Amino acid sequence: MSDATTRTSFDLVIGGGNYVGLATAVAIKQARPSLEIAVVDAAPAGVWEKDGRASAIAAAARRMLDTLGCWDELVGEAQPINEMIITDSRTADPVRPVFLTFDGTVGAGEPFAHMIANVHMNGALRRRVDELGIVLIEGAGVSGFERDTAGVTITLSDGRTLTSRLLVAADGGRSKLRDLAGIKVNRWDYGQSGIVCTVKHERPHEGRAEEHFLPAGPFATLPLTGNRSSIVWTERTEDANRLVAEDDLIFELELERRFGLKLGEIRVEGPRKAWPLGLTLARDFVGHRFALAGDAAHGIHPISGQGLNLGFKDAAALAQVIVEADRMGRDIGMLDVLETYQRWRRFDTLQMGITTDVLNRLFSNDIAPIRAIRDLGLGLVDRMPRLKDFFIGQAAGMAGPSPKLLQGQPI
């Protein structure tokens, strides 16, 4: 990967070397090769290769990855989601009636989503970073920065100093850069944690994803390549921590109670981890010579599987705003330029945050009248093809005005 032993002056510095930061850098550099860009990743080199998780990539995000030159490398590792079914039951119920089913395509045989291992996606984006000559600094995060009318002076944790016209924070939900910029957040804790792991099973899943609404929270099984599935299992935080700490036998027995035996015997592959869940919304997405993207700007419940896809929307929108401003000879770090990005993304993010919050509160309980109403609602949706098509469009990331990259078009 590129090093920064000599260059210290850039047009754009991105704090955070994960998917959103890398995608933003690639999108801008691919459209404007003259811009000098650096990605600063606090994690040591090679840590990303140990990420055993997988992510759902909506159709719009897949189009973006294709336009960025990453999809050819990923397609062999991507599992299409061909069908989605939704049930609502208790853990001990002997039968889980299916209330809602979705065909997994958005037209012309294009799946509405794929499942991809994080390590493959990160690797493909890093390859493009290297090919485009983007500077990647690993093992040294941003420890501080100062802004003035001319630019940003950025201090790294190893003592180096960089200058830039714009600093983008894509450093995750606990963003240090967001705090250093003095941007406040609205945060709600759900008292839930999401257990994430991968399981291997005897029989093929046929590309079917399932989401079981259980009293403690949703339990999702998402198909991976081979006879494997990714599990996103929501429990009350104290129960999630207890389950993750249990030995393999007890953990797999509890997992089997929720997963069932429809795919035969199951076995956990790799580590299992629990992540606290909440709703986080930054009060501002931008400031003078500063912008937030991805989880640094927002964090939502995984009930809709849209967290990473929201981040890719940020990357596509921010890249388009910066590229178009630079083409017109405008200063990419000026607030009036960045406010275009904020107007584009803030309402969509707020809307998705509220939607996932309401869904989680509606389905993460065992109150009989509420269960009856929500099951009636699911059944009605299942009988209304146009409404189902609308929801598929939402899940595919194709609702509302989209940045060019999400439409599969270059900036």
Backbone hydrogen bonds, N-H to C=O, Kabsch-Sander energy under -0.5 kcal/mol:
donor,donor_aa,acceptor,acceptor_aa,energy
10,F,163,T,-2.8
11,D,36,E,-2.2
12,L,36,E,-1.8
13,V,166,L,-2.3
14,I,38,A,-2.9
15,G,13,V,-0.5
15,G,168,V,-3.3
16,G,14,I,-0.8
16,G,40,V,-2.9
22,L,18,N,-2.8
23,A,19,Y,-2.8
24,T,20,V,-2.3
25,A,21,G,-2.0
26,V,22,L,-2.6
27,A,23,A,-2.6
28,I,24,T,-2.1
29,K,25,A,-2.6
30,Q,26,V,-2.6
31,A,27,A,-1.3
32,R,28,I,-2.7
35,L,32,R,-2.0
37,I,35,L,-0.6
38,A,12,L,-2.1
39,V,135,V,-3.0
40,V,14,I,-3.2
40,V,38,A,-0.5
41,D,39,V,-0.6
41,D,137,I,-3.4
42,A,40,V,-0.5
47,V,44,P,-1.8
49,E,46,G,-1.0
50,K,47,V,-2.1
51,D,48,W,-1.4
52,G,50,K,-0.7
55,S,116,I,-2.7
57,I,55,S,-0.6
57,I,114,H,-3.5
58,A,56,A,-0.6
59,A,112,F,-2.0
60,A,396,A,-2.5
62,R,58,A,-2.4
63,R,59,A,-2.1
64,M,60,A,-1.7
65,L,61,A,-2.6
66,D,62,R,-2.2
67,T,63,R,-2.4
68,L,64,M,-2.0
69,G,66,D,-1.5
70,C,65,L,-2.9
71,W,65,L,-1.0
73,E,70,C,-0.8
74,L,70,C,-1.1
75,V,71,W,-2.7
77,E,74,L,-2.1
78,A,74,L,-0.7
78,A,75,V,-0.8
79,Q,115,M,-2.6
81,I,113,A,-2.5
82,N,80,P,-0.8
82,N,207,G,-2.2
83,E,207,G,-1.4
84,M,102,F,-2.3
85,I,209,A,-2.1
86,I,100,L,-2.7
87,T,211,E,-2.1
88,D,97,P,-0.8
89,S,213,F,-1.9
93,D,90,R,-1.1
99,F,86,I,-2.1
99,F,97,P,-0.6
100,L,86,I,-1.5
102,F,84,M,-3.0
104,G,82,N,-2.5
106,V,110,E,-2.8
110,E,107,G,-1.9
112,F,104,G,-3.1
114,H,57,I,-2.1
115,M,79,Q,-2.5
116,I,55,S,-2.3
118,N,53,R,-2.4
119,V,51,D,-0.5
120,H,117,A,-0.8
121,M,117,A,-1.8
122,N,118,N,-2.9
123,G,119,V,-1.9
124,A,120,H,-2.3
125,L,121,M,-2.0
126,R,122,N,-2.3
127,R,123,G,-1.9
128,R,124,A,-1.7
129,V,125,L,-2.2
130,D,126,R,-2.1
131,E,127,R,-2.5
132,L,128,R,-2.3
133,G,129,V,-0.5
133,G,130,D,-1.0
134,I,129,V,-2.2
135,V,37,I,-2.2
136,L,2,S,-0.6
137,I,39,V,-2.9
137,I,135,V,-0.5
138,E,136,L,-0.6
139,G,41,D,-1.4
139,G,43,A,-1.6
140,A,41,D,-1.2
143,S,141,G,-0.6
143,S,155,T,-2.6
144,G,155,T,-1.5
146,E,153,T,-2.3
148,D,151,G,-2.4
152,V,164,S,-3.3
153,T,146,E,-2.9
154,I,152,V,-0.6
154,I,162,L,-3.4
155,T,144,G,-3.1
156,L,160,R,-3.0
157,S,141,G,-2.7
159,G,156,L,-2.0
162,L,154,I,-2.9
163,T,8,T,-2.6
164,S,152,V,-2.0
165,R,11,D,-0.5
166,L,11,D,-0.6
167,L,289,R,-1.6
168,V,13,V,-2.6
169,A,291,A,-3.3
170,A,15,G,-3.1
170,A,168,V,-0.7
175,S,172,G,-1.1
179,D,175,S,-1.3
180,L,176,K,-2.5
181,A,177,L,-1.9
182,G,179,D,-1.3
183,I,178,R,-2.0
184,K,182,G,-0.5
186,N,281,L,-2.8
187,R,185,V,-0.5
188,W,279,L,-2.4
190,Y,188,W,-0.5
190,Y,277,L,-1.8
192,Q,277,L,-0.6
193,S,235,E,-2.8
194,G,275,W,-3.0
195,I,193,S,-0.6
195,I,233,W,-3.6
196,V,194,G,-0.5
196,V,273,K,-2.8
197,C,231,I,-1.5
198,T,269,E,-0.8
199,V,229,S,-2.9
200,K,267,R,-3.0
201,H,227,N,-2.5
202,E,263,L,-0.8
202,E,265,E,-1.0
203,R,263,L,-2.3
208,R,205,H,-1.5
209,A,83,E,-3.1
210,E,221,T,-2.3
211,E,85,I,-2.2
212,H,219,F,-2.9
213,F,87,T,-2.7
213,F,211,E,-0.6
214,L,212,H,-0.9
214,L,217,G,-1.1
217,G,214,L,-1.5
219,F,212,H,-2.6
220,A,218,P,-0.5
220,A,232,V,-2.7
221,T,210,E,-2.6
222,L,230,S,-2.8
224,L,228,R,-2.6
228,R,224,L,-0.6
228,R,226,G,-1.9
229,S,199,V,-2.4
230,S,222,L,-3.5
231,I,197,C,-3.2
232,V,220,A,-2.2
233,W,195,I,-2.8
234,T,218,P,-2.3
234,T,232,V,-0.6
235,E,193,S,-2.3
237,T,191,G,-2.3
239,D,236,R,-0.6
240,A,236,R,-2.8
241,N,237,T,-2.6
242,R,238,E,-1.6
243,L,239,D,-2.6
244,V,240,A,-2.5
245,A,241,N,-1.4
246,E,242,R,-0.8
246,E,243,L,-0.9
251,F,247,D,-2.4
252,E,248,D,-2.6
253,L,249,L,-2.0
254,E,250,I,-2.4
255,L,251,F,-2.3
256,E,252,E,-2.5
257,R,253,L,-1.6
258,R,254,E,-0.9
258,R,255,L,-0.7
259,F,255,L,-3.1
260,G,256,E,-2.8
264,G,261,L,-2.0
267,R,200,K,-2.1
269,E,198,T,-3.2
273,K,196,V,-1.8
275,W,194,G,-1.9
277,L,192,Q,-2.9
279,L,188,W,-2.3
280,T,278,G,-0.5
280,T,299,G,-2.7
281,L,186,N,-2.5
282,A,297,A,-2.6
283,R,184,K,-2.7
287,G,290,F,-2.7
289,R,333,G,-2.0
290,F,287,G,-1.9
291,A,167,L,-1.7
292,L,285,F,-3.1
293,A,169,A,-2.1
296,A,293,A,-1.1
297,A,294,G,-2.1
298,H,294,G,-1.5
299,G,280,T,-2.6
304,S,301,H,-0.8
305,G,302,P,-1.0
310,L,306,Q,-2.3
311,G,307,G,-1.4
312,F,308,L,-2.2
313,K,309,N,-1.9
314,D,310,L,-2.0
315,A,311,G,-2.3
316,A,312,F,-2.5
317,A,313,K,-2.7
318,L,314,D,-3.2
319,A,315,A,-2.3
320,Q,316,A,-1.9
321,V,317,A,-2.4
322,I,318,L,-2.6
323,V,319,A,-2.7
324,E,320,Q,-2.4
325,A,321,V,-2.0
326,D,322,I,-2.5
327,R,323,V,-2.2
328,M,324,E,-1.2
329,G,326,D,-1.6
330,R,325,A,-2.6
332,I,330,R,-0.6
334,M,331,D,-1.6
337,V,334,M,-0.7
338,L,334,M,-2.0
339,E,335,L,-2.3
340,T,336,D,-0.5
340,T,337,V,-1.0
341,Y,337,V,-0.7
342,Q,338,L,-1.9
343,R,339,E,-2.6
344,W,340,T,-1.6
345,R,341,Y,-2.1
346,R,342,Q,-2.7
347,F,343,R,-0.6
349,T,345,R,-2.2
350,L,346,R,-2.5
351,Q,347,F,-2.9
352,M,348,D,-2.4
353,G,349,T,-2.6
354,I,350,L,-2.5
355,T,351,Q,-2.3
356,T,352,M,-2.5
357,D,353,G,-1.9
358,V,354,I,-2.6
359,L,355,T,-2.5
360,N,356,T,-2.4
361,R,357,D,-2.2
362,L,358,V,-2.4
363,F,359,L,-2.4
364,S,360,N,-2.2
365,N,363,F,-1.2
368,A,366,D,-0.6
371,R,367,I,-2.5
372,A,368,A,-2.3
373,I,369,P,-2.0
374,R,370,I,-2.7
375,D,371,R,-2.4
376,L,372,A,-1.9
377,G,373,I,-2.3
378,L,374,R,-2.4
379,G,375,D,-2.3
380,L,376,L,-2.2
381,V,377,G,-2.2
382,D,378,L,-2.0
383,R,379,G,-0.7
383,R,380,L,-1.0
384,M,381,V,-1.8
388,K,384,M,-2.2
389,D,385,P,-2.5
390,F,386,R,-1.8
391,F,387,L,-2.1
392,I,388,K,-2.4
393,G,389,D,-2.3
394,Q,390,F,-2.0
395,A,391,F,-2.7
396,A,392,I,-2.3
397,G,394,Q,-1.4
398,M,393,G,-2.5
406,L,403,P,-0.7
407,Q,403,P,-0.6
407,Q,404,K,-1.3
408,G,405,L,-1.4
409,Q,404,K,-2.6
